[in-house]
């Protein structure tokens, strides 16, 4: 009887924890934005640069376009543009986390962690959503996060407490999150924002959409040069 009672308590606790976010949902890169904003409001650009430098790896690896805009804004001491570009990086981070959560949908633990990271990042952006839209829009995004978490289901323990997953509901809700946030957070002076897609990923790393098109164009030029070169070589051989 006692073992069954202990098992029941364990399953109950694991089920509750499966539907909570907790500390794993904290995204240091996102939390740092709060300091960054305070420093810029105080016009302490030197300290703001130090805060940014602490996450240089993340910016260069995942958000190079936003990083370039931030650097330019800081050099010009344009606080608003710097904050705007950082918020775009946060929005892109949400997209990145959701993208990989969708890829890892069958891995409950990993998908749940990625979803928590996305929500943790949104916690930082939520006040700006309320400001630029309204409280209902922000609440709707939070609801979509909650529904996405429910859609992951729960593997339970030895089948006890198991809840079925719903991949279609998951996709529907993360799409809603992305569609809501994308037009609200754009780079300074640019209308194109682009949701994180498979094309922006290479071995888990993301690159700017503009950079990809430049690479494609360069590749086409190289191919064209090779084709022309082969054609000229064949003509010389015939002559």
C-alpha positions as CSV (number, residue, x, y, z in Angstrom):
1,X,0.0,0.0,0.0
2,X,2.8,2.4,1.0
3,X,4.7,1.9,-2.3
4,X,1.6,2.6,-4.3
5,X,0.9,5.8,-2.3
6,X,4.5,7.0,-2.9
7,X,4.2,6.2,-6.6
8,X,0.9,8.1,-6.7
9,X,2.5,11.1,-5.0
10,X,5.5,11.0,-7.4
11,X,3.4,10.8,-10.5
12,X,1.3,13.7,-9.2
13,X,4.3,15.9,-8.6
14,X,5.9,15.0,-11.9
15,X,2.6,15.9,-13.7
16,X,2.5,19.2,-11.9
17,X,6.1,20.0,-12.7
18,X,5.5,19.0,-16.4
19,X,3.0,21.9,-16.6
20,X,5.2,24.5,-14.9
21,X,8.0,26.5,-16.3
22,X,10.2,27.3,-13.3
23,X,13.8,28.4,-13.5
24,X,14.7,26.5,-16.7
25,X,12.5,29.0,-18.4
26,X,14.9,31.9,-17.6
27,X,16.8,33.0,-20.7
28,X,19.9,35.0,-19.5
29,X,20.3,36.6,-22.9
30,X,16.8,37.9,-22.6
31,X,17.0,39.0,-19.0
32,X,20.1,41.0,-19.9
33,X,17.9,43.2,-22.0
34,X,16.5,44.8,-18.9
35,X,19.9,45.9,-17.8
36,X,20.7,47.1,-21.3
37,X,17.6,49.2,-21.4
38,X,18.3,50.8,-18.0
39,X,21.9,51.6,-18.9
40,X,20.8,53.2,-22.2
41,X,18.1,55.2,-20.4
42,X,20.9,56.5,-18.1
43,X,22.9,57.2,-21.2
44,X,25.7,54.9,-19.9
45,X,26.7,53.7,-23.4
46,X,30.0,52.2,-22.1
47,X,28.2,50.0,-19.6
48,X,25.6,49.0,-22.2
49,X,28.4,47.9,-24.5
50,X,29.8,45.7,-21.7
51,X,26.4,44.1,-21.2
52,X,26.1,43.4,-24.9
53,X,29.6,42.0,-25.0
54,X,28.7,39.3,-22.5
55,X,26.4,37.8,-25.1
56,X,28.6,38.4,-28.1
57,X,28.7,34.7,-29.0
58,X,24.9,34.4,-29.0
59,X,24.4,37.5,-31.1
60,X,27.1,36.6,-33.7
61,X,25.9,33.0,-33.9
62,X,22.1,33.6,-34.1
63,X,21.3,37.2,-34.6
64,X,24.0,38.9,-36.7
65,X,21.7,41.4,-38.4
66,X,20.3,42.6,-35.1
67,X,23.9,42.8,-33.7
68,X,25.1,45.0,-36.5
69,X,22.1,47.3,-36.0
70,X,22.8,47.5,-32.3
71,X,26.5,48.2,-32.8
72,X,25.7,51.0,-35.3
73,X,23.1,52.5,-32.9
74,X,25.5,52.5,-30.0
75,X,28.2,54.2,-32.0
76,X,25.7,56.9,-32.9
77,X,24.4,56.9,-29.3
78,X,20.9,56.2,-30.6
79,X,19.4,54.5,-27.5
80,X,16.0,53.8,-29.0
81,X,17.4,52.2,-32.2
82,X,19.7,50.0,-30.0
83,X,16.8,48.9,-27.8
84,X,14.6,48.3,-30.9
85,X,17.3,46.0,-32.5
86,X,17.8,44.1,-29.3
87,X,14.1,43.4,-29.0
88,X,14.2,42.0,-32.6
89,X,16.9,39.6,-31.4
90,X,14.6,38.6,-28.6
91,X,11.7,38.0,-31.0
92,X,14.0,35.9,-33.2
93,X,15.1,34.0,-30.2
94,X,11.5,33.0,-29.5
95,X,11.1,31.9,-33.1
96,X,14.3,29.9,-32.9
97,X,13.3,28.1,-29.7
98,X,9.8,27.4,-31.1
99,X,11.3,26.1,-34.3
100,X,13.5,23.5,-32.5
101,X,10.7,22.7,-30.0
102,X,8.6,21.7,-33.1
103,X,11.5,19.6,-34.4
104,X,11.8,17.9,-31.0
105,X,8.1,17.5,-30.5
106,X,8.3,13.7,-29.8
107,X,11.0,14.4,-27.1
108,X,8.8,15.7,-24.3
109,X,11.5,16.9,-22.0
110,X,13.5,18.7,-24.7
111,X,10.4,20.2,-26.3
112,X,9.1,21.4,-23.0
113,X,12.5,23.0,-22.1
114,X,12.7,24.8,-25.5
115,X,9.1,26.0,-25.1
116,X,9.9,27.3,-21.6
117,X,12.9,29.2,-23.0
118,X,10.7,30.8,-25.6
119,X,8.1,31.8,-23.0
120,X,10.9,33.2,-20.7
121,X,12.0,35.4,-23.6
122,X,8.5,36.5,-24.2
123,X,8.2,37.6,-20.5
124,X,10.7,40.3,-21.4
125,X,8.9,41.4,-24.5
126,X,5.3,41.3,-23.1
127,X,5.3,44.9,-21.8
128,X,6.2,46.1,-25.3
129,X,3.4,44.1,-26.8
130,X,0.9,45.7,-24.4
131,X,2.4,49.1,-25.2
132,X,2.3,48.7,-29.0
133,X,-0.9,46.7,-29.2
134,X,-2.9,46.0,-26.0
135,X,-3.1,43.8,-23.0
136,X,-5.5,41.4,-24.7
137,X,-2.9,40.7,-27.5
138,X,-0.3,39.9,-24.8
139,X,-2.7,37.7,-22.9
140,X,-3.6,35.8,-26.2
141,X,0.1,35.1,-26.7
142,X,0.4,33.7,-23.2
143,X,-2.7,31.6,-23.8
144,X,-1.0,30.2,-26.9
145,X,2.0,29.3,-24.9
146,X,-0.2,27.5,-22.4
147,X,-2.0,25.6,-25.1
148,X,1.3,24.7,-26.8
149,X,2.5,23.2,-23.5
150,X,-0.7,21.2,-23.1
151,X,-0.3,20.0,-26.7
152,X,2.9,18.3,-25.7
153,X,1.0,15.9,-23.6
154,X,2.7,14.1,-20.8
155,X,4.5,10.7,-21.0
156,X,3.6,10.0,-17.3
157,X,5.5,7.4,-15.3
158,X,5.2,3.8,-16.5
159,X,2.1,4.9,-18.3
160,X,0.5,6.3,-15.2
161,X,-0.7,9.9,-15.6
162,X,0.0,9.8,-19.4
163,X,-1.7,12.4,-21.5
164,X,-1.8,12.3,-25.3
165,X,0.0,14.9,-27.3
166,X,-1.6,17.0,-30.1
167,X,0.9,18.1,-32.7
168,X,-1.6,20.0,-34.8
169,X,-2.6,22.1,-31.8
170,X,1.0,22.7,-31.0
171,X,1.8,23.9,-34.6
172,X,-1.3,26.1,-34.6
173,X,-0.4,27.8,-31.4
174,X,3.3,28.5,-32.1
175,X,2.3,29.9,-35.5
176,X,-0.1,32.2,-33.7
177,X,2.7,33.4,-31.5
178,X,5.1,34.0,-34.4
179,X,2.4,35.7,-36.5
180,X,1.6,38.1,-33.6
181,X,5.1,39.0,-32.7
182,X,6.8,39.3,-36.2
183,X,5.2,42.6,-37.3
184,X,5.6,44.2,-33.9
185,X,9.4,43.8,-33.6
186,X,11.3,44.9,-36.7
187,X,14.9,46.1,-37.2
188,X,15.4,49.9,-37.3
189,X,14.7,51.2,-40.8
190,X,13.8,47.8,-42.2
191,X,10.3,46.4,-43.0
192,X,11.5,42.8,-43.7
193,X,11.7,40.8,-40.6
194,X,11.3,37.1,-41.6
195,X,10.2,34.3,-39.3
196,X,13.0,31.8,-38.4
197,X,12.8,29.0,-41.0
198,X,14.6,25.9,-41.9
199,X,16.5,27.9,-44.6
200,X,17.9,30.1,-41.8
201,X,19.5,27.1,-40.1
202,X,22.7,25.2,-40.8
203,X,23.8,22.7,-38.1
204,X,21.7,24.6,-35.6
205,X,23.1,28.0,-36.5
206,X,21.1,30.8,-38.0
207,X,22.0,33.3,-40.6
208,X,20.3,36.5,-41.9
209,X,18.0,36.0,-44.8
210,X,19.9,38.7,-46.8
211,X,23.1,36.8,-46.3
212,X,21.6,33.6,-47.7
213,X,20.4,35.3,-50.9
214,X,23.8,36.8,-51.4
215,X,25.4,33.3,-51.1
216,X,22.9,32.0,-53.6
217,X,23.6,34.8,-56.0
218,X,27.3,34.3,-55.6
219,X,26.9,30.5,-56.2
220,X,24.9,31.2,-59.4
221,X,27.6,33.5,-60.7
222,X,30.3,30.9,-60.0
223,X,28.3,28.3,-61.8
224,X,27.7,30.6,-64.8
225,X,31.4,31.4,-65.0
226,X,32.3,27.6,-65.0
227,X,29.7,26.9,-67.7
228,X,31.0,29.7,-69.9
229,X,34.6,28.5,-69.3
230,X,33.8,25.0,-70.3
231,X,32.1,26.2,-73.4
232,X,35.1,28.3,-74.4
233,X,37.4,25.3,-73.7
234,X,35.3,23.0,-75.9
235,X,35.4,25.6,-78.8
236,X,39.2,25.8,-78.6
237,X,39.5,22.0,-78.7
238,X,37.3,21.8,-81.8
239,X,39.3,24.5,-83.5
